[in-house]
Amino acid sequence: MTARSTSRYAARKWPSCRRRSPPICGFKSTAIPPKLKQIGIMLTARFWGGQYVWYSHRQQALDVGLSAAFIDAMAAGERPAK
């Protein structure tokens, strides 16, 4: 059974599976402020050792207004000053 046929089976068996949940951290989501979203992504990357995610989101975090000192403190595992 392929993933596509499995999802069709689930949608028939459980009608509630047809509904799509709203994106929480999606690309265009406005549910979470951009600064908070980048902090969450970067802290998760740091916790799990995701170097690629950390470095790819560093510039995005700077672009949304996080300071370099704040990001460096997160990288060092320290509590940022502000």
C-alpha positions as CSV (number, residue, x, y, z in Angstrom):
1,M,0.0,0.0,0.0
2,T,1.5,3.3,-1.0
3,A,1.3,6.5,1.1
4,R,-1.2,8.0,-1.3
5,S,-3.5,5.0,-1.2
6,T,-3.1,4.9,2.6
7,S,-4.2,8.5,3.0
8,R,-7.2,7.9,0.7
9,Y,-8.1,4.9,2.9
10,A,-7.8,7.0,6.0
11,A,-10.0,9.7,4.6
12,R,-12.8,7.2,3.8
13,K,-12.5,5.4,7.1
14,W,-12.2,8.5,9.2
15,P,-14.0,11.5,7.7
16,S,-12.3,13.9,10.1
17,C,-9.0,13.1,8.3
18,R,-10.3,15.1,5.3
19,R,-10.1,18.3,7.1
20,R,-6.8,20.1,6.9
21,S,-5.4,21.6,10.1
22,P,-4.3,25.2,9.8
23,P,-0.5,25.7,9.4
24,I,1.1,26.8,12.7
25,C,4.7,27.3,11.6
26,G,4.1,27.3,7.9
27,F,5.9,29.7,5.6
28,K,3.1,32.3,5.4
29,S,1.6,31.7,8.8
30,T,0.8,34.8,10.9
31,A,-0.2,32.8,14.0
32,I,3.2,33.2,15.5
33,P,5.2,36.5,15.4
34,P,8.3,36.2,13.1
35,K,10.8,36.8,15.9
36,L,9.2,34.2,18.1
37,K,9.1,31.7,15.3
38,Q,12.8,32.1,14.5
39,I,13.7,31.8,18.2
40,G,11.7,28.5,18.4
41,I,13.3,27.2,15.2
42,M,16.8,28.0,16.3
43,L,16.4,26.7,19.9
44,T,15.1,23.4,18.5
45,A,18.0,23.2,16.0
46,R,20.4,23.9,18.9
47,F,18.8,21.2,21.1
48,W,18.8,18.5,18.4
49,G,22.2,19.5,16.9
50,G,20.8,20.7,13.6
51,Q,23.7,22.7,12.3
52,Y,22.3,23.2,8.9
53,V,19.0,24.5,10.3
54,W,20.8,26.8,12.7
55,Y,23.0,28.4,10.0
56,S,20.3,28.6,7.4
57,H,18.0,30.4,9.9
58,R,20.6,32.7,11.4
59,Q,20.2,35.2,8.6
60,Q,16.4,35.0,8.7
61,A,16.5,35.7,12.4
62,L,18.7,38.8,11.8
63,D,16.3,39.9,9.1
64,V,13.3,39.8,11.4
65,G,15.1,41.9,14.0
66,L,16.9,39.5,16.4
67,S,20.3,40.9,17.4
68,A,23.5,39.1,16.8
69,A,24.3,39.1,20.5
70,F,20.9,37.4,21.2
71,I,21.7,34.7,18.6
72,D,25.2,34.2,19.9
73,A,23.9,33.8,23.4
74,M,21.5,31.1,22.2
75,A,24.3,29.4,20.4
76,A,26.4,29.4,23.6
77,G,23.5,28.0,25.6
78,E,23.2,31.1,27.7
79,R,20.2,33.1,28.5
80,P,20.0,36.2,26.2
81,A,20.1,39.6,27.9
82,K,17.1,40.9,25.9
